[in-house]
Amino acid sequence: MPHERNDVRRAYDRIADDYLAERNGSDEESEDIALLAEFHGHLPDDARVLDAGCGAGRPIAELLATHTNLVGVDFSREQVARARENVPEGQFCQADMTALGLTDEAFDGICAYHSVIHVPTDEHPDVASEFYRLLRPGGHLLLTVGSTAWEGSNDDWLGTGVEMHWSVPSPDESVTTLENAGFDVLWRQTVNDVLGGDTCFVLARKLDPEDYNQ
């Protein structure tokens, strides 16, 4: 549904400052952000990491940039502009997650916090395939998949008067999509997110050719 995807992009353009204000208050010790520590533990030194759906860069891109060579992408031009200001250590560009156009096997890790859930469900396999293509063998993916299946919108999200859309498969469906793309799903955890209540995250790994020889 191209019109819905464009509605999401325009909505994030319009609420860029409101959304940043909400995420700026996120605590590094909050359950969802604390998952970054385990993700980082799987990365090599001088890792190159993609933040897919980086928003305005806070808090995820900002935290990643302190330990990694960070590239951030977002569908929203306004979000990208703010990320460049907020996280000058990173590199940011506007891009569509279903076709990122970046080099194959360019990253050791990919994070996608609260972003894939805005992509229409029938395009989630395209996103999973893109993430798989971009990761080096043995690379790790940490992403939000949502805690229950739900598709719908809120016409006054965050009290901004702006409508936002979500497309959230069940956790089982999301795991199957990742496995079909070639990932080994290491775990899934349901944690608290300050904006959305209980939220499910998945940590997955792109298998290394050596794994098949063991």
VENHUVEN-V743823 format. One record per pair of residues at least 4 apart in sequence whose C-alpha atoms are under 7 Angstrom apart, sorted by sequence separation. I is the first residue (numbers start at 1). J is the second residue. D is the distance in Angstrom with one decimal. If there is no record, write none. Layout:
i->I j->J d->D
i->I j->J d->D
//
This chain:
i->1 j->5 d->6.6
i->2 j->6 d->6.2
i->3 j->7 d->6.1
i->4 j->8 d->6.4
i->5 j->9 d->6.4
i->6 j->10 d->6.1
i->7 j->11 d->6.0
i->8 j->12 d->6.2
i->9 j->13 d->6.3
i->10 j->14 d->6.3
i->11 j->15 d->6.2
i->12 j->16 d->5.6
i->15 j->19 d->5.9
i->16 j->20 d->6.2
i->17 j->21 d->6.2
i->18 j->22 d->6.5
i->19 j->23 d->6.3
i->20 j->24 d->5.7
i->21 j->25 d->6.9
i->29 j->33 d->6.6
i->30 j->34 d->5.9
i->31 j->35 d->6.8
i->35 j->39 d->6.5
i->36 j->40 d->6.0
i->37 j->41 d->6.2
i->38 j->42 d->6.8
i->43 j->47 d->6.1
i->57 j->61 d->4.8
i->58 j->62 d->5.6
i->59 j->63 d->6.2
i->60 j->64 d->6.1
i->61 j->65 d->5.9
i->62 j->66 d->6.9
i->64 j->68 d->5.9
i->65 j->69 d->6.3
i->76 j->80 d->6.4
i->77 j->81 d->6.3
i->78 j->82 d->6.4
i->79 j->83 d->6.2
i->80 j->84 d->6.3
i->81 j->85 d->6.7
i->82 j->86 d->6.0
i->83 j->87 d->5.7
i->84 j->88 d->5.5
i->96 j->100 d->5.6
i->112 j->116 d->6.8
i->119 j->123 d->6.6
i->120 j->124 d->6.9
i->123 j->127 d->6.6
i->124 j->128 d->6.2
i->125 j->129 d->6.1
i->126 j->130 d->6.2
i->127 j->131 d->6.2
i->128 j->132 d->6.2
i->129 j->133 d->6.1
i->130 j->134 d->6.2
i->131 j->135 d->6.2
i->135 j->139 d->5.5
i->156 j->160 d->5.7
i->157 j->161 d->6.6
i->169 j->173 d->5.9
i->170 j->174 d->6.3
i->171 j->175 d->6.1
i->172 j->176 d->6.2
i->173 j->177 d->6.2
i->174 j->178 d->6.3
i->175 j->179 d->6.2
i->176 j->180 d->6.0
i->177 j->181 d->6.3
i->178 j->182 d->6.6
i->179 j->183 d->4.8
i->193 j->197 d->5.2
i->207 j->211 d->6.4
i->210 j->214 d->6.8
i->28 j->33 d->5.6
i->29 j->34 d->5.5
i->57 j->62 d->5.8
i->65 j->70 d->5.4
i->74 j->79 d->6.9
i->95 j->100 d->5.8
i->119 j->124 d->6.7
i->156 j->161 d->4.2
i->157 j->162 d->6.0
i->169 j->174 d->6.2
i->178 j->183 d->5.5
i->179 j->184 d->6.2
i->192 j->197 d->5.3
i->193 j->198 d->6.2
i->28 j->34 d->6.3
i->64 j->70 d->6.7
i->74 j->80 d->6.2
i->155 j->161 d->6.5
i->156 j->162 d->5.1
i->157 j->163 d->6.1
i->179 j->185 d->6.9
i->192 j->198 d->4.6
i->193 j->199 d->6.2
i->54 j->61 d->6.4
i->155 j->162 d->5.8
i->156 j->163 d->5.5
i->157 j->164 d->6.3
i->191 j->198 d->5.5
i->192 j->199 d->6.0
i->84 j->92 d->6.3
i->155 j->163 d->3.8
i->190 j->198 d->6.2
i->191 j->199 d->5.4
i->154 j->163 d->5.4
i->155 j->164 d->6.4
i->190 j->199 d->5.3
i->191 j->200 d->6.3
i->51 j->61 d->6.4
i->153 j->163 d->6.7
i->154 j->164 d->5.4
i->175 j->185 d->6.9
i->190 j->200 d->4.1
i->153 j->164 d->5.4
i->154 j->165 d->6.7
i->189 j->200 d->5.5
i->190 j->201 d->6.3
i->80 j->92 d->6.3
i->153 j->165 d->4.2
i->188 j->200 d->6.7
i->189 j->201 d->5.3
i->80 j->93 d->6.3
i->152 j->165 d->5.8
i->153 j->166 d->6.1
i->188 j->201 d->5.5
i->189 j->202 d->6.5
i->80 j->94 d->6.3
i->152 j->166 d->5.6
i->188 j->202 d->4.3
i->151 j->166 d->5.6
i->152 j->167 d->6.8
i->187 j->202 d->5.8
i->188 j->203 d->6.4
i->151 j->167 d->4.5
i->187 j->203 d->5.5
i->77 j->94 d->6.0
i->150 j->167 d->6.4
i->151 j->168 d->5.8
i->186 j->203 d->5.6
i->54 j->72 d->5.5
i->76 j->94 d->6.5
i->150 j->168 d->5.0
i->185 j->203 d->6.1
i->186 j->204 d->5.3
i->49 j->68 d->6.5
i->54 j->73 d->5.8
i->55 j->74 d->6.1
i->71 j->90 d->5.8
i->72 j->91 d->6.1
i->73 j->92 d->5.6
i->74 j->93 d->6.8
i->75 j->94 d->5.5
i->149 j->168 d->5.2
i->150 j->169 d->6.5
i->185 j->204 d->4.1
i->48 j->68 d->5.9
i->49 j->69 d->6.1
i->50 j->70 d->6.0
i->51 j->71 d->6.2
i->52 j->72 d->6.1
i->53 j->73 d->5.7
i->54 j->74 d->5.6
i->70 j->90 d->5.0
i->71 j->91 d->4.8
i->72 j->92 d->4.6
i->73 j->93 d->5.1
i->74 j->94 d->5.1
i->75 j->95 d->5.3
i->149 j->169 d->4.4
i->184 j->204 d->5.5
i->185 j->205 d->6.4
i->47 j->68 d->5.2
i->48 j->69 d->4.6
i->49 j->70 d->5.0
i->50 j->71 d->4.9
i->51 j->72 d->4.6
i->52 j->73 d->5.3
i->53 j->74 d->4.5
i->70 j->91 d->6.4
i->71 j->92 d->5.7
i->72 j->93 d->6.5
i->73 j->94 d->5.5
i->74 j->95 d->5.6
i->75 j->96 d->5.5
i->148 j->169 d->7.0
i->149 j->170 d->4.1
i->183 j->204 d->6.0
i->184 j->205 d->5.1
i->46 j->68 d->5.8
i->47 j->69 d->6.0
i->48 j->70 d->5.9
i->49 j->71 d->6.2
i->50 j->72 d->5.7
i->51 j->73 d->6.4
i->52 j->74 d->6.5
i->73 j->95 d->5.8
i->146 j->168 d->6.0
i->148 j->170 d->5.0
i->183 j->205 d->5.5
i->184 j->206 d->6.3
i->46 j->69 d->6.6
i->56 j->79 d->4.7
i->145 j->168 d->6.9
i->147 j->170 d->6.8
i->148 j->171 d->6.6
i->183 j->206 d->4.9
i->184 j->207 d->6.6
i->55 j->79 d->4.9
i->56 j->80 d->6.1
i->65 j->89 d->6.3
i->147 j->171 d->6.2
i->182 j->206 d->6.8
i->183 j->207 d->6.6
i->55 j->80 d->6.5
i->62 j->87 d->5.6
i->65 j->90 d->6.2
i->146 j->171 d->6.6
i->56 j->82 d->4.9
i->57 j->83 d->4.4
i->109 j->135 d->6.5
i->145 j->171 d->6.3
i->56 j->83 d->4.1
i->107 j->134 d->6.1
i->108 j->135 d->5.9
i->55 j->83 d->6.7
i->98 j->126 d->5.3
i->105 j->133 d->6.1
i->106 j->134 d->5.5
i->107 j->135 d->4.9
i->108 j->136 d->5.7
i->117 j->145 d->6.5
i->57 j->86 d->6.3
i->98 j->127 d->4.7
i->104 j->133 d->5.6
i->105 j->134 d->4.4
i->106 j->135 d->6.1
i->107 j->136 d->5.8
i->145 j->174 d->6.4
i->57 j->87 d->6.3
i->97 j->127 d->5.9
i->104 j->134 d->4.8
i->105 j->135 d->4.6
i->106 j->136 d->6.4
i->109 j->139 d->5.3
i->110 j->140 d->6.4
i->111 j->141 d->5.9
i->112 j->142 d->6.3
i->113 j->143 d->5.5
i->114 j->144 d->5.4
i->99 j->130 d->6.7
i->103 j->134 d->6.7
i->105 j->136 d->4.3
i->108 j->139 d->4.7
i->109 j->140 d->4.8
i->110 j->141 d->4.8
i->111 j->142 d->4.8
i->112 j->143 d->4.5
i->113 j->144 d->5.3
i->98 j->130 d->6.5
i->108 j->140 d->6.7
i->109 j->141 d->5.7
i->110 j->142 d->6.4
i->111 j->143 d->5.7
i->112 j->144 d->6.4
i->26 j->59 d->7.0
i->24 j->58 d->6.1
i->23 j->58 d->6.4
i->24 j->59 d->6.5
i->20 j->56 d->6.2
i->23 j->59 d->6.7
i->147 j->190 d->6.7
i->121 j->167 d->5.5
i->118 j->165 d->6.3
i->120 j->167 d->5.3
i->121 j->168 d->6.7
i->118 j->166 d->4.6
i->119 j->167 d->6.2
i->121 j->169 d->6.7
i->117 j->166 d->5.7
i->118 j->167 d->5.6
i->132 j->181 d->6.8
i->117 j->167 d->5.3
i->128 j->178 d->5.9
i->117 j->168 d->5.3
i->147 j->198 d->6.5
i->125 j->177 d->5.9
i->129 j->181 d->5.4
i->147 j->199 d->5.0
i->128 j->181 d->6.0
i->146 j->199 d->5.1
i->147 j->200 d->4.6
i->146 j->200 d->4.7
i->145 j->200 d->5.6
i->144 j->200 d->5.9
i->145 j->201 d->5.7
i->50 j->107 d->6.6
i->144 j->201 d->4.4
i->145 j->202 d->6.9
i->49 j->107 d->5.4
i->143 j->201 d->5.5
i->144 j->202 d->6.5
i->48 j->107 d->5.1
i->49 j->108 d->5.9
i->50 j->109 d->6.4
i->51 j->110 d->6.0
i->52 j->111 d->6.1
i->53 j->112 d->6.1
i->143 j->202 d->5.6
i->48 j->108 d->5.5
i->49 j->109 d->4.8
i->50 j->110 d->4.7
i->51 j->111 d->4.9
i->52 j->112 d->4.8
i->53 j->113 d->7.0
i->142 j->202 d->5.8
i->143 j->203 d->6.8
i->47 j->108 d->5.7
i->48 j->109 d->6.8
i->49 j->110 d->5.5
i->50 j->111 d->6.2
i->51 j->112 d->6.0
i->142 j->203 d->4.6
i->16 j->78 d->6.3
i->53 j->115 d->5.1
i->141 j->203 d->5.7
i->142 j->204 d->6.6
i->13 j->76 d->5.6
i->16 j->79 d->5.8
i->141 j->204 d->5.1
i->12 j->76 d->6.0
i->13 j->77 d->6.6
i->140 j->204 d->5.7
i->141 j->205 d->6.1
i->13 j->78 d->5.0
i->43 j->108 d->6.6
i->140 j->205 d->4.5
i->9 j->75 d->5.8
i->13 j->79 d->6.5
i->43 j->109 d->6.9
i->139 j->205 d->5.7
i->140 j->206 d->6.4
i->9 j->76 d->5.1
i->138 j->205 d->6.1
i->139 j->206 d->5.5
i->138 j->206 d->5.1
i->137 j->206 d->5.5
i->138 j->207 d->5.3
i->137 j->207 d->5.7
i->138 j->208 d->4.9
i->135 j->206 d->7.0
i->137 j->208 d->4.4
i->132 j->206 d->6.6
i->39 j->142 d->6.9
i->5 j->119 d->6.7
i->1 j->120 d->6.8
i->11 j->162 d->6.3
i->11 j->163 d->6.8
i->11 j->164 d->6.5
i->8 j->164 d->6.1
i->8 j->165 d->6.4
i->32 j->191 d->5.9
i->31 j->191 d->5.7
i->32 j->192 d->6.2
i->31 j->192 d->5.8
i->32 j->193 d->5.9
//
